[in-house]
Amino acid sequence: MAQLTVYLDSEVLNRIEAAAVKSNLSVSKWVREKLENALKNEWPASYFLYLVLLKILIYRKQKRLISNKISKGRNFDLSSRYKYLYLCA
């Protein structure tokens, strides 16, 4: 296995050592795991699900706000009307 030398200030080293002890790992293994995880090109399993849910919530909120303006007879700009028609489509 290859070796790597890294220069750190003492505060960072103390924090790494404390985290390694808390994880019940050696400093070397703790750092290796953190580096491996940081270099993975994977998204968390639920990331895209939450992204879709967030977009749905934003869509519903926008539609509700525009609908409330229409039902209360408030004037709003033409772009909002087009946005409402787009959201309803």
C-alpha positions in Angstrom: 0.0 0.0 0.0 1.3 3.5 -0.8 2.1 6.1 1.8 1.3 9.8 1.8 2.8 12.6 3.9 0.5 15.4 4.8 1.5 18.6 6.8 -1.2 19.7 9.2 -1.3 22.2 12.0 -1.6 20.8 15.5 -5.3 21.9 15.9 -6.4 19.9 12.9 -4.3 16.9 13.9 -5.9 17.0 17.4 -9.4 17.0 15.9 -8.5 14.1 13.6 -7.1 12.1 16.5 -10.2 12.8 18.6 -12.5 11.7 15.7 -10.5 8.6 15.1 -10.6 7.6 18.8 -14.4 8.3 18.8 -14.8 6.0 15.8 -12.6 3.4 17.4 -10.1 3.5 14.4 -6.5 4.3 14.0 -5.7 7.8 12.6 -4.4 6.2 9.4 -7.6 4.2 8.8 -9.9 7.1 9.7 -8.1 9.4 7.3 -8.1 6.8 4.6 -11.8 6.2 4.9 -12.6 9.9 4.8 -10.4 10.3 1.7 -12.0 7.3 0.0 -15.5 8.6 0.7 -14.6 12.1 -0.5 -13.4 10.8 -3.8 -16.4 8.6 -4.5 -18.5 9.9 -7.4 -21.7 8.7 -5.9 -24.7 10.6 -4.6 -26.5 9.4 -1.4 -29.2 7.0 -2.2 -32.0 9.3 -1.2 -30.6 12.5 -2.8 -32.6 12.5 -6.0 -35.8 11.5 -4.1 -35.5 14.5 -1.9 -34.7 16.7 -4.8 -37.8 15.7 -6.6 -39.9 16.1 -3.5 -38.5 19.6 -3.0 -39.4 20.6 -6.6 -42.9 19.3 -6.1 -43.3 21.3 -2.9 -42.0 24.5 -4.6 -44.3 23.9 -7.5 -47.4 23.5 -5.2 -46.5 26.5 -3.2 -46.1 28.7 -6.3 -49.4 27.4 -7.7 -51.2 28.0 -4.4 -49.8 31.6 -4.1 -50.8 32.5 -7.6 -54.2 30.9 -7.3 -54.9 32.8 -4.0 -54.1 36.1 -5.8 -56.6 35.2 -8.6 -59.3 34.2 -6.1 -58.9 37.4 -4.1 -59.2 39.5 -7.2 -55.8 41.1 -6.8 -54.0 42.5 -9.7 -50.7 41.0 -10.6 -48.4 41.3 -13.5 -48.8 39.5 -16.8 -45.8 37.3 -16.3 -47.5 35.8 -13.1 -50.6 35.0 -15.2 -48.4 33.1 -17.7 -46.7 31.4 -14.9 -50.0 30.3 -13.4 -51.2 29.0 -16.8 -47.8 27.1 -17.1 -48.2 25.6 -13.6 -51.8 24.5 -14.3 -50.8 22.8 -17.6 
